[in-house]
Amino acid sequence: MKSIKLMFLLLFYCMNIFAESEPVTLQKIDIAYIHEDLDETELHFPQISGLENSFVEQKINDTIVEKANIENLRAMASSGYDSGTNVSCSAYLLGDEDSPKKLSTLMSVSGRLSSGRNGHEYIPLMFSLESGDIIPSSELFLENAQEELDDWLYENILEQSTYLNIENALPVPLDNAILTDTGIFIAYPVDTFKFLSDTSAAFHFYYYEIIELLNKDNTIISGIDILKLSDKKEEIETIKETLKNKQLFIADGHHRYETALAYKNDMALANKQHTGNEPYNFVMMMLVDMNDPGLVILPTHRMVKNLDGWNFERFLQRLKENFHVEKYPIISIEDNNIFNEIEEKLYAKGKENTTMAFYGGNGGLYFVSLKSREILDNIQTDMSYAYRNLDVTILHTLILDNILGIDKEKLVNQDNVFYTRSIKEAIKEVERGNYQISFILNATKIDEMKQVALHQEKMPQKSTYFYPKLLTGLVINDLK
């Protein structure tokens, strides 16, 4: 099993799980990701709908809630004993697109666990959509899989590790595995084996890495078809030809691209036998259709502190020189619905005019909108109108710099400004006295980013948080 690699090296593949051969009834099954914000506890868990058999549907949904201890976490939060637990999740429908047969869910729980102590654990579950029963992961593997995986783990990781407990690491818990859309995920039970800082251990193997250990006679596995594009020169040439004249935008990661380019040039100069085919000539990237509805930019809000001579009323008066200012009363920041209301109102106002919000404490939330677009003619005059028209540019120039004295250098050094994705955190941190004021922004639009790029300009700092993001370490480019 030495050929198995935990990380595959720049291999691109396609995976399809086909329907079983017997006739099937078409049904549209949807996965909803439920989000519950219970003060310091945040719950995210999947629930399905659309199954023809409502009993099976309810059985699956109830089992997910039960296994993740959702009811216990709700009760603890409502009783005033907030656990500070975070439950995140992912879910996969497996089978033919029109009639999936299996559902895999993976929940990650961090904070106070059901045992009462702090830590982290994975909860992998795999369901039959026909019966609602949990599918035992033992059905996925051949009889020799345990020995092979144990040997591989020992030789490639445990024998070379200085901090992992070998005795607890073996055997690999094959009874705690699920299928995902790309491979096999195997999680160690939280009380059996941990890496550092009470974090559970887990492995993910791509199908082509572990295919020889899977039980292909089982209908769960038999439909998997693996294609390594690295072996398909014709397909690679088709992709290259298709993209040859296309315009590509580096939406995220331009620093990494520039670093890779500089590294490539240095290596080429140092290599007298340079051919252009060496690994350093290539860089990994993910390509996404800019018009794909699944591609979004999430907003990044600003929290400000360390302001000398801070005076809220004086700030408010200066702000009114260029902005319309509207106070929005917050009855209670303990009401979690208020944060959704702020987001919805900000989005609606932003459709009509450049609008942002700020919170200065004591229930004082304000919406501010630009009085005139002519104001933009006098800011960042060396940049395009597309750049000057960004909400982030307006905030940084007209408010942070002109009023609060936070210039570009201070922004880079993060002397005053810190960032969060959460409106709730932005407001509560001011209320707790950790920050003096927070600014809440609408998300940058995809087309705004495109127009700035077409002018050969880079987006302002912390203005493009693209989602979804690839997991760090998902693939590794071997430059040797």
KEVO-517880 format. One record per residue (C-alpha): x, y, z. Coordinates in steps of 0.5 Angstrom, whole numbers. Example, Ala and Ser with C-alpha at 12.3 -4.5 7.8 and 13.67 -1.06 7.14 Angstrom:
<vexdrens>
<vexdren xx="25" yy="-9" zz="16"/>
<vexdren xx="27" yy="-2" zz="14"/>
</vexdrens>
This chain:
<vexdrens>
<vexdren xx="0" yy="0" zz="0"/>
<vexdren xx="6" yy="4" zz="-1"/>
<vexdren xx="3" yy="7" zz="-7"/>
<vexdren xx="-2" yy="11" zz="-3"/>
<vexdren xx="-1" yy="18" zz="-2"/>
<vexdren xx="-4" yy="22" zz="3"/>
<vexdren xx="-4" yy="28" zz="-1"/>
<vexdren xx="-4" yy="27" zz="-9"/>
<vexdren xx="1" yy="31" zz="-13"/>
<vexdren xx="-2" yy="36" zz="-18"/>
<vexdren xx="-7" yy="30" zz="-21"/>
<vexdren xx="-13" yy="32" zz="-24"/>
<vexdren xx="-19" yy="27" zz="-24"/>
<vexdren xx="-26" yy="27" zz="-25"/>
<vexdren xx="-31" yy="22" zz="-21"/>
<vexdren xx="-38" yy="20" zz="-22"/>
<vexdren xx="-42" yy="16" zz="-18"/>
<vexdren xx="-47" yy="12" zz="-23"/>
<vexdren xx="-54" yy="10" zz="-21"/>
<vexdren xx="-55" yy="3" zz="-20"/>
<vexdren xx="-58" yy="-1" zz="-26"/>
<vexdren xx="-65" yy="-2" zz="-24"/>
<vexdren xx="-71" yy="3" zz="-26"/>
<vexdren xx="-71" yy="9" zz="-21"/>
<vexdren xx="-76" yy="14" zz="-20"/>
<vexdren xx="-74" yy="21" zz="-21"/>
<vexdren xx="-74" yy="25" zz="-14"/>
<vexdren xx="-71" yy="32" zz="-13"/>
<vexdren xx="-68" yy="32" zz="-6"/>
<vexdren xx="-65" yy="38" zz="-3"/>
<vexdren xx="-60" yy="39" zz="2"/>
<vexdren xx="-61" yy="45" zz="7"/>
<vexdren xx="-56" yy="48" zz="12"/>
<vexdren xx="-59" yy="50" zz="18"/>
<vexdren xx="-56" yy="56" zz="22"/>
<vexdren xx="-58" yy="57" zz="29"/>
<vexdren xx="-54" yy="63" zz="32"/>
<vexdren xx="-55" yy="62" zz="40"/>
<vexdren xx="-51" yy="67" zz="43"/>
<vexdren xx="-44" yy="64" zz="44"/>
<vexdren xx="-46" yy="58" zz="41"/>
<vexdren xx="-47" yy="57" zz="33"/>
<vexdren xx="-50" yy="51" zz="30"/>
<vexdren xx="-50" yy="49" zz="23"/>
<vexdren xx="-53" yy="42" zz="21"/>
<vexdren xx="-56" yy="39" zz="14"/>
<vexdren xx="-63" yy="37" zz="13"/>
<vexdren xx="-66" yy="34" zz="7"/>
<vexdren xx="-73" yy="35" zz="4"/>
<vexdren xx="-76" yy="32" zz="-3"/>
<vexdren xx="-76" yy="25" zz="-1"/>
<vexdren xx="-82" yy="21" zz="-3"/>
<vexdren xx="-82" yy="17" zz="3"/>
<vexdren xx="-83" yy="23" zz="8"/>
<vexdren xx="-82" yy="17" zz="14"/>
<vexdren xx="-75" yy="16" zz="12"/>
<vexdren xx="-74" yy="23" zz="11"/>
<vexdren xx="-76" yy="25" zz="18"/>
<vexdren xx="-72" yy="19" zz="20"/>
<vexdren xx="-65" yy="21" zz="17"/>
<vexdren xx="-66" yy="29" zz="19"/>
<vexdren xx="-68" yy="26" zz="27"/>
<vexdren xx="-61" yy="22" zz="27"/>
<vexdren xx="-57" yy="28" zz="24"/>
<vexdren xx="-60" yy="32" zz="30"/>
<vexdren xx="-59" yy="26" zz="35"/>
<vexdren xx="-52" yy="25" zz="33"/>
<vexdren xx="-49" yy="32" zz="33"/>
<vexdren xx="-53" yy="33" zz="40"/>
<vexdren xx="-56" yy="39" zz="37"/>
<vexdren xx="-62" yy="39" zz="42"/>
<vexdren xx="-57" yy="39" zz="48"/>
<vexdren xx="-53" yy="45" zz="45"/>
<vexdren xx="-60" yy="48" zz="44"/>
<vexdren xx="-62" yy="47" zz="52"/>
<vexdren xx="-55" yy="49" zz="54"/>
<vexdren xx="-55" yy="56" zz="51"/>
<vexdren xx="-63" yy="57" zz="53"/>
<vexdren xx="-61" yy="56" zz="60"/>
<vexdren xx="-56" yy="61" zz="60"/>
<vexdren xx="-50" yy="56" zz="60"/>
<vexdren xx="-47" yy="58" zz="54"/>
<vexdren xx="-43" yy="52" zz="51"/>
<vexdren xx="-39" yy="56" zz="46"/>
<vexdren xx="-40" yy="50" zz="41"/>
<vexdren xx="-39" yy="51" zz="34"/>
<vexdren xx="-42" yy="46" zz="30"/>
<vexdren xx="-40" yy="46" zz="22"/>
<vexdren xx="-42" yy="41" zz="17"/>
<vexdren xx="-42" yy="39" zz="10"/>
<vexdren xx="-47" yy="34" zz="6"/>
<vexdren xx="-46" yy="30" zz="0"/>
<vexdren xx="-52" yy="26" zz="-5"/>
<vexdren xx="-49" yy="20" zz="-8"/>
<vexdren xx="-51" yy="17" zz="-14"/>
<vexdren xx="-55" yy="19" zz="-20"/>
<vexdren xx="-56" yy="26" zz="-20"/>
<vexdren xx="-64" yy="25" zz="-22"/>
<vexdren xx="-64" yy="19" zz="-16"/>
<vexdren xx="-59" yy="19" zz="-11"/>
<vexdren xx="-58" yy="13" zz="-7"/>
<vexdren xx="-54" yy="15" zz="-1"/>
<vexdren xx="-53" yy="21" zz="3"/>
<vexdren xx="-46" yy="23" zz="7"/>
<vexdren xx="-46" yy="28" zz="12"/>
<vexdren xx="-40" yy="30" zz="16"/>
<vexdren xx="-40" yy="35" zz="22"/>
<vexdren xx="-35" yy="38" zz="26"/>
<vexdren xx="-36" yy="40" zz="33"/>
<vexdren xx="-31" yy="44" zz="37"/>
<vexdren xx="-32" yy="48" zz="44"/>
<vexdren xx="-35" yy="44" zz="49"/>
<vexdren xx="-37" yy="37" zz="47"/>
<vexdren xx="-42" yy="32" zz="49"/>
<vexdren xx="-37" yy="30" zz="55"/>
<vexdren xx="-37" yy="36" zz="58"/>
<vexdren xx="-30" yy="38" zz="56"/>
<vexdren xx="-27" yy="42" zz="51"/>
<vexdren xx="-24" yy="39" zz="45"/>
<vexdren xx="-26" yy="38" zz="37"/>
<vexdren xx="-29" yy="32" zz="34"/>
<vexdren xx="-32" yy="29" zz="27"/>
<vexdren xx="-38" yy="26" zz="27"/>
<vexdren xx="-39" yy="22" zz="20"/>
<vexdren xx="-45" yy="19" zz="18"/>
<vexdren xx="-48" yy="15" zz="12"/>
<vexdren xx="-55" yy="14" zz="10"/>
<vexdren xx="-59" yy="10" zz="5"/>
<vexdren xx="-64" yy="14" zz="2"/>
<vexdren xx="-69" yy="8" zz="1"/>
<vexdren xx="-69" yy="6" zz="8"/>
<vexdren xx="-66" yy="12" zz="12"/>
<vexdren xx="-61" yy="7" zz="16"/>
<vexdren xx="-54" yy="9" zz="17"/>
<vexdren xx="-50" yy="5" zz="12"/>
<vexdren xx="-44" yy="1" zz="16"/>
<vexdren xx="-38" yy="3" zz="13"/>
<vexdren xx="-35" yy="-4" zz="14"/>
<vexdren xx="-38" yy="-5" zz="7"/>
<vexdren xx="-34" yy="0" zz="4"/>
<vexdren xx="-27" yy="-4" zz="5"/>
<vexdren xx="-24" yy="-11" zz="3"/>
<vexdren xx="-22" yy="-16" zz="8"/>
<vexdren xx="-14" yy="-14" zz="7"/>
<vexdren xx="-16" yy="-6" zz="8"/>
<vexdren xx="-14" yy="-6" zz="15"/>
<vexdren xx="-7" yy="-9" zz="15"/>
<vexdren xx="-5" yy="-5" zz="9"/>
<vexdren xx="-8" yy="2" zz="11"/>
<vexdren xx="-5" yy="1" zz="18"/>
<vexdren xx="2" yy="-1" zz="15"/>
<vexdren xx="2" yy="5" zz="10"/>
<vexdren xx="0" yy="10" zz="16"/>
<vexdren xx="6" yy="7" zz="21"/>
<vexdren xx="11" yy="7" zz="15"/>
<vexdren xx="9" yy="14" zz="12"/>
<vexdren xx="7" yy="18" zz="18"/>
<vexdren xx="7" yy="15" zz="25"/>
<vexdren xx="14" yy="12" zz="25"/>
<vexdren xx="17" yy="19" zz="23"/>
<vexdren xx="13" yy="23" zz="28"/>
<vexdren xx="15" yy="26" zz="35"/>
<vexdren xx="9" yy="28" zz="38"/>
<vexdren xx="3" yy="22" zz="36"/>
<vexdren xx="2" yy="17" zz="40"/>
<vexdren xx="3" yy="10" zz="36"/>
<vexdren xx="-1" yy="6" zz="40"/>
<vexdren xx="-7" yy="10" zz="40"/>
<vexdren xx="-7" yy="11" zz="32"/>
<vexdren xx="-7" yy="4" zz="30"/>
<vexdren xx="-12" yy="1" zz="28"/>
<vexdren xx="-14" yy="6" zz="23"/>
<vexdren xx="-22" yy="6" zz="25"/>
<vexdren xx="-25" yy="4" zz="18"/>
<vexdren xx="-32" yy="3" zz="22"/>
<vexdren xx="-32" yy="11" zz="22"/>
<vexdren xx="-31" yy="12" zz="15"/>
<vexdren xx="-36" yy="15" zz="10"/>
<vexdren xx="-36" yy="17" zz="2"/>
<vexdren xx="-35" yy="24" zz="0"/>
<vexdren xx="-36" yy="27" zz="-7"/>
<vexdren xx="-29" yy="26" zz="-8"/>
<vexdren xx="-26" yy="20" zz="-4"/>
<vexdren xx="-26" yy="17" zz="3"/>
<vexdren xx="-26" yy="21" zz="10"/>
<vexdren xx="-24" yy="17" zz="16"/>
<vexdren xx="-24" yy="20" zz="23"/>
<vexdren xx="-22" yy="18" zz="29"/>
<vexdren xx="-26" yy="18" zz="35"/>
<vexdren xx="-25" yy="24" zz="40"/>
<vexdren xx="-23" yy="19" zz="46"/>
<vexdren xx="-19" yy="15" zz="42"/>
<vexdren xx="-13" yy="19" zz="38"/>
<vexdren xx="-12" yy="27" zz="38"/>
<vexdren xx="-7" yy="31" zz="34"/>
<vexdren xx="-5" yy="37" zz="38"/>
<vexdren xx="-9" yy="42" zz="43"/>
<vexdren xx="-15" yy="37" zz="43"/>
<vexdren xx="-16" yy="36" zz="36"/>
<vexdren xx="-19" yy="30" zz="33"/>
<vexdren xx="-15" yy="27" zz="27"/>
<vexdren xx="-18" yy="25" zz="20"/>
<vexdren xx="-15" yy="22" zz="14"/>
<vexdren xx="-18" yy="24" zz="7"/>
<vexdren xx="-16" yy="19" zz="1"/>
<vexdren xx="-18" yy="20" zz="-6"/>
<vexdren xx="-22" yy="15" zz="-10"/>
<vexdren xx="-16" yy="13" zz="-14"/>
<vexdren xx="-11" yy="13" zz="-8"/>
<vexdren xx="-15" yy="8" zz="-5"/>
<vexdren xx="-19" yy="4" zz="-10"/>
<vexdren xx="-15" yy="-3" zz="-9"/>
<vexdren xx="-18" yy="-3" zz="-2"/>
<vexdren xx="-25" yy="-2" zz="-4"/>
<vexdren xx="-30" yy="-7" zz="-4"/>
<vexdren xx="-33" yy="-6" zz="-11"/>
<vexdren xx="-38" yy="-12" zz="-11"/>
<vexdren xx="-42" yy="-8" zz="-6"/>
<vexdren xx="-47" yy="-3" zz="-10"/>
<vexdren xx="-44" yy="3" zz="-6"/>
<vexdren xx="-37" yy="2" zz="-9"/>
<vexdren xx="-39" yy="-1" zz="-16"/>
<vexdren xx="-41" yy="5" zz="-19"/>
<vexdren xx="-35" yy="9" zz="-18"/>
<vexdren xx="-31" yy="11" zz="-24"/>
<vexdren xx="-24" yy="15" zz="-24"/>
<vexdren xx="-21" yy="19" zz="-29"/>
<vexdren xx="-14" yy="21" zz="-28"/>
<vexdren xx="-13" yy="27" zz="-33"/>
<vexdren xx="-6" yy="27" zz="-32"/>
<vexdren xx="-6" yy="21" zz="-36"/>
<vexdren xx="-11" yy="24" zz="-42"/>
<vexdren xx="-6" yy="28" zz="-46"/>
<vexdren xx="-12" yy="29" zz="-51"/>
<vexdren xx="-17" yy="32" zz="-46"/>
<vexdren xx="-11" yy="36" zz="-43"/>
<vexdren xx="-10" yy="39" zz="-50"/>
<vexdren xx="-17" yy="40" zz="-51"/>
<vexdren xx="-17" yy="44" zz="-44"/>
<vexdren xx="-11" yy="48" zz="-46"/>
<vexdren xx="-14" yy="50" zz="-53"/>
<vexdren xx="-21" yy="52" zz="-50"/>
<vexdren xx="-17" yy="57" zz="-45"/>
<vexdren xx="-12" yy="59" zz="-50"/>
<vexdren xx="-16" yy="66" zz="-52"/>
<vexdren xx="-20" yy="66" zz="-46"/>
<vexdren xx="-19" yy="72" zz="-41"/>
<vexdren xx="-17" yy="70" zz="-34"/>
<vexdren xx="-18" yy="74" zz="-27"/>
<vexdren xx="-14" yy="73" zz="-21"/>
<vexdren xx="-19" yy="74" zz="-16"/>
<vexdren xx="-16" yy="71" zz="-10"/>
<vexdren xx="-8" yy="70" zz="-9"/>
<vexdren xx="-5" yy="75" zz="-14"/>
<vexdren xx="1" yy="75" zz="-8"/>
<vexdren xx="2" yy="68" zz="-9"/>
<vexdren xx="2" yy="68" zz="-17"/>
<vexdren xx="7" yy="74" zz="-17"/>
<vexdren xx="11" yy="70" zz="-12"/>
<vexdren xx="11" yy="63" zz="-16"/>
<vexdren xx="13" yy="68" zz="-22"/>
<vexdren xx="19" yy="70" zz="-19"/>
<vexdren xx="21" yy="64" zz="-16"/>
<vexdren xx="20" yy="61" zz="-23"/>
<vexdren xx="25" yy="66" zz="-26"/>
<vexdren xx="30" yy="65" zz="-21"/>
<vexdren xx="30" yy="58" zz="-22"/>
<vexdren xx="31" yy="59" zz="-30"/>
<vexdren xx="37" yy="63" zz="-29"/>
<vexdren xx="40" yy="58" zz="-24"/>
<vexdren xx="39" yy="52" zz="-29"/>
<vexdren xx="43" yy="52" zz="-35"/>
<vexdren xx="39" yy="46" zz="-37"/>
<vexdren xx="33" yy="50" zz="-37"/>
<vexdren xx="27" yy="47" zz="-42"/>
<vexdren xx="21" yy="50" zz="-39"/>
<vexdren xx="18" yy="43" zz="-37"/>
<vexdren xx="21" yy="43" zz="-30"/>
<vexdren xx="16" yy="43" zz="-24"/>
<vexdren xx="18" yy="51" zz="-22"/>
<vexdren xx="15" yy="53" zz="-29"/>
<vexdren xx="8" yy="51" zz="-27"/>
<vexdren xx="3" yy="54" zz="-21"/>
<vexdren xx="-3" yy="51" zz="-19"/>
<vexdren xx="-10" yy="54" zz="-19"/>
<vexdren xx="-17" yy="53" zz="-19"/>
<vexdren xx="-22" yy="56" zz="-25"/>
<vexdren xx="-29" yy="58" zz="-24"/>
<vexdren xx="-34" yy="61" zz="-29"/>
<vexdren xx="-34" yy="68" zz="-26"/>
<vexdren xx="-42" yy="68" zz="-28"/>
<vexdren xx="-43" yy="62" zz="-24"/>
<vexdren xx="-48" yy="63" zz="-19"/>
<vexdren xx="-45" yy="59" zz="-13"/>
<vexdren xx="-39" yy="64" zz="-13"/>
<vexdren xx="-40" yy="70" zz="-9"/>
<vexdren xx="-36" yy="75" zz="-5"/>
<vexdren xx="-37" yy="76" zz="2"/>
<vexdren xx="-36" yy="82" zz="6"/>
<vexdren xx="-31" yy="84" zz="11"/>
<vexdren xx="-33" yy="89" zz="16"/>
<vexdren xx="-28" yy="93" zz="20"/>
<vexdren xx="-27" yy="94" zz="27"/>
<vexdren xx="-23" yy="100" zz="30"/>
<vexdren xx="-19" yy="102" zz="36"/>
<vexdren xx="-13" yy="106" zz="39"/>
<vexdren xx="-16" yy="112" zz="36"/>
<vexdren xx="-13" yy="118" zz="40"/>
<vexdren xx="-18" yy="124" zz="42"/>
<vexdren xx="-24" yy="120" zz="40"/>
<vexdren xx="-30" yy="124" zz="40"/>
<vexdren xx="-36" yy="120" zz="37"/>
<vexdren xx="-40" yy="127" zz="36"/>
<vexdren xx="-35" yy="130" zz="33"/>
<vexdren xx="-34" yy="124" zz="28"/>
<vexdren xx="-41" yy="125" zz="27"/>
<vexdren xx="-41" yy="132" zz="25"/>
<vexdren xx="-35" yy="131" zz="20"/>
<vexdren xx="-38" yy="125" zz="17"/>
<vexdren xx="-44" yy="129" zz="15"/>
<vexdren xx="-40" yy="133" zz="10"/>
<vexdren xx="-40" yy="128" zz="5"/>
<vexdren xx="-46" yy="123" zz="7"/>
<vexdren xx="-53" yy="123" zz="9"/>
<vexdren xx="-53" yy="120" zz="16"/>
<vexdren xx="-59" yy="116" zz="19"/>
<vexdren xx="-60" yy="113" zz="26"/>
<vexdren xx="-63" yy="106" zz="26"/>
<vexdren xx="-65" yy="104" zz="33"/>
<vexdren xx="-63" yy="97" zz="36"/>
<vexdren xx="-67" yy="95" zz="41"/>
<vexdren xx="-63" yy="90" zz="44"/>
<vexdren xx="-56" yy="86" zz="41"/>
<vexdren xx="-58" yy="80" zz="45"/>
<vexdren xx="-64" yy="79" zz="40"/>
<vexdren xx="-60" yy="75" zz="34"/>
<vexdren xx="-65" yy="77" zz="29"/>
<vexdren xx="-63" yy="84" zz="29"/>
<vexdren xx="-56" yy="82" zz="26"/>
<vexdren xx="-60" yy="79" zz="20"/>
<vexdren xx="-65" yy="85" zz="19"/>
<vexdren xx="-58" yy="90" zz="19"/>
<vexdren xx="-55" yy="86" zz="13"/>
<vexdren xx="-62" yy="86" zz="9"/>
<vexdren xx="-63" yy="93" zz="10"/>
<vexdren xx="-56" yy="95" zz="8"/>
<vexdren xx="-57" yy="91" zz="2"/>
<vexdren xx="-63" yy="94" zz="0"/>
<vexdren xx="-60" yy="101" zz="1"/>
<vexdren xx="-54" yy="99" zz="-2"/>
<vexdren xx="-58" yy="98" zz="-9"/>
<vexdren xx="-60" yy="105" zz="-9"/>
<vexdren xx="-53" yy="108" zz="-7"/>
<vexdren xx="-47" yy="107" zz="-4"/>
<vexdren xx="-49" yy="105" zz="3"/>
<vexdren xx="-45" yy="103" zz="9"/>
<vexdren xx="-47" yy="102" zz="17"/>
<vexdren xx="-43" yy="104" zz="23"/>
<vexdren xx="-44" yy="102" zz="30"/>
<vexdren xx="-41" yy="107" zz="36"/>
<vexdren xx="-44" yy="103" zz="42"/>
<vexdren xx="-50" yy="104" zz="46"/>
<vexdren xx="-55" yy="102" zz="41"/>
<vexdren xx="-52" yy="107" zz="36"/>
<vexdren xx="-53" yy="104" zz="29"/>
<vexdren xx="-52" yy="109" zz="23"/>
<vexdren xx="-53" yy="108" zz="16"/>
<vexdren xx="-49" yy="113" zz="12"/>
<vexdren xx="-50" yy="114" zz="4"/>
<vexdren xx="-46" yy="118" zz="-1"/>
<vexdren xx="-49" yy="125" zz="-2"/>
<vexdren xx="-46" yy="126" zz="-9"/>
<vexdren xx="-42" yy="122" zz="-14"/>
<vexdren xx="-38" yy="128" zz="-15"/>
<vexdren xx="-35" yy="127" zz="-9"/>
<vexdren xx="-31" yy="121" zz="-12"/>
<vexdren xx="-28" yy="126" zz="-17"/>
<vexdren xx="-23" yy="128" zz="-11"/>
<vexdren xx="-21" yy="122" zz="-8"/>
<vexdren xx="-15" yy="117" zz="-11"/>
<vexdren xx="-15" yy="121" zz="-17"/>
<vexdren xx="-9" yy="117" zz="-20"/>
<vexdren xx="-14" yy="111" zz="-20"/>
<vexdren xx="-20" yy="109" zz="-25"/>
<vexdren xx="-27" yy="111" zz="-23"/>
<vexdren xx="-29" yy="103" zz="-22"/>
<vexdren xx="-24" yy="103" zz="-16"/>
<vexdren xx="-26" yy="110" zz="-13"/>
<vexdren xx="-33" yy="107" zz="-13"/>
<vexdren xx="-32" yy="101" zz="-9"/>
<vexdren xx="-35" yy="102" zz="-2"/>
<vexdren xx="-28" yy="100" zz="1"/>
<vexdren xx="-25" yy="105" zz="-3"/>
<vexdren xx="-30" yy="110" zz="0"/>
<vexdren xx="-29" yy="108" zz="7"/>
<vexdren xx="-22" yy="108" zz="7"/>
<vexdren xx="-21" yy="115" zz="4"/>
<vexdren xx="-27" yy="119" zz="6"/>
<vexdren xx="-28" yy="116" zz="13"/>
<vexdren xx="-22" yy="112" zz="16"/>
<vexdren xx="-16" yy="117" zz="13"/>
<vexdren xx="-20" yy="124" zz="12"/>
<vexdren xx="-23" yy="123" zz="19"/>
<vexdren xx="-20" yy="118" zz="23"/>
<vexdren xx="-13" yy="119" zz="21"/>
<vexdren xx="-12" yy="112" zz="19"/>
<vexdren xx="-7" yy="112" zz="13"/>
<vexdren xx="-5" yy="107" zz="8"/>
<vexdren xx="1" yy="105" zz="12"/>
<vexdren xx="-3" yy="104" zz="19"/>
<vexdren xx="-8" yy="100" zz="15"/>
<vexdren xx="-2" yy="95" zz="13"/>
<vexdren xx="1" yy="95" zz="20"/>
<vexdren xx="-6" yy="94" zz="23"/>
<vexdren xx="-5" yy="99" zz="28"/>
<vexdren xx="-12" yy="101" zz="29"/>
<vexdren xx="-16" yy="97" zz="24"/>
<vexdren xx="-18" yy="89" zz="25"/>
<vexdren xx="-23" yy="85" zz="21"/>
<vexdren xx="-29" yy="80" zz="22"/>
<vexdren xx="-34" yy="77" zz="17"/>
<vexdren xx="-39" yy="77" zz="23"/>
<vexdren xx="-44" yy="83" zz="24"/>
<vexdren xx="-45" yy="80" zz="30"/>
<vexdren xx="-38" yy="80" zz="32"/>
<vexdren xx="-37" yy="87" zz="30"/>
<vexdren xx="-42" yy="90" zz="34"/>
<vexdren xx="-41" yy="86" zz="40"/>
<vexdren xx="-34" yy="88" zz="40"/>
<vexdren xx="-35" yy="95" zz="41"/>
<vexdren xx="-41" yy="94" zz="46"/>
<vexdren xx="-36" yy="90" zz="50"/>
<vexdren xx="-31" yy="96" zz="50"/>
<vexdren xx="-25" yy="92" zz="46"/>
<vexdren xx="-26" yy="97" zz="40"/>
<vexdren xx="-29" yy="104" zz="39"/>
<vexdren xx="-33" yy="104" zz="33"/>
<vexdren xx="-34" yy="98" zz="27"/>
<vexdren xx="-36" yy="99" zz="20"/>
<vexdren xx="-41" yy="94" zz="17"/>
<vexdren xx="-40" yy="94" zz="9"/>
<vexdren xx="-44" yy="91" zz="3"/>
<vexdren xx="-40" yy="85" zz="-1"/>
<vexdren xx="-36" yy="87" zz="-7"/>
<vexdren xx="-40" yy="85" zz="-13"/>
<vexdren xx="-37" yy="81" zz="-18"/>
<vexdren xx="-37" yy="86" zz="-24"/>
<vexdren xx="-34" yy="91" zz="-19"/>
<vexdren xx="-28" yy="87" zz="-18"/>
<vexdren xx="-28" yy="85" zz="-26"/>
<vexdren xx="-28" yy="93" zz="-28"/>
<vexdren xx="-22" yy="94" zz="-23"/>
<vexdren xx="-18" yy="88" zz="-26"/>
<vexdren xx="-20" yy="91" zz="-33"/>
<vexdren xx="-16" yy="97" zz="-31"/>
<vexdren xx="-10" yy="93" zz="-29"/>
<vexdren xx="-11" yy="95" zz="-22"/>
<vexdren xx="-11" yy="91" zz="-15"/>
<vexdren xx="-17" yy="91" zz="-11"/>
<vexdren xx="-16" yy="94" zz="-4"/>
<vexdren xx="-14" yy="91" zz="2"/>
<vexdren xx="-19" yy="86" zz="5"/>
<vexdren xx="-25" yy="87" zz="0"/>
<vexdren xx="-25" yy="80" zz="-4"/>
<vexdren xx="-27" yy="74" zz="1"/>
<vexdren xx="-29" yy="69" zz="-5"/>
<vexdren xx="-33" yy="63" zz="-3"/>
<vexdren xx="-33" yy="58" zz="-3"/>
<vexdren xx="-25" yy="57" zz="-2"/>
<vexdren xx="-21" yy="51" zz="-3"/>
<vexdren xx="-18" yy="48" zz="3"/>
<vexdren xx="-11" yy="49" zz="5"/>
<vexdren xx="-7" yy="43" zz="4"/>
<vexdren xx="-12" yy="40" zz="-1"/>
<vexdren xx="-7" yy="39" zz="-6"/>
<vexdren xx="1" yy="40" zz="-6"/>
<vexdren xx="5" yy="41" zz="-12"/>
<vexdren xx="12" yy="38" zz="-11"/>
<vexdren xx="17" yy="42" zz="-14"/>
<vexdren xx="23" yy="37" zz="-14"/>
</vexdrens>
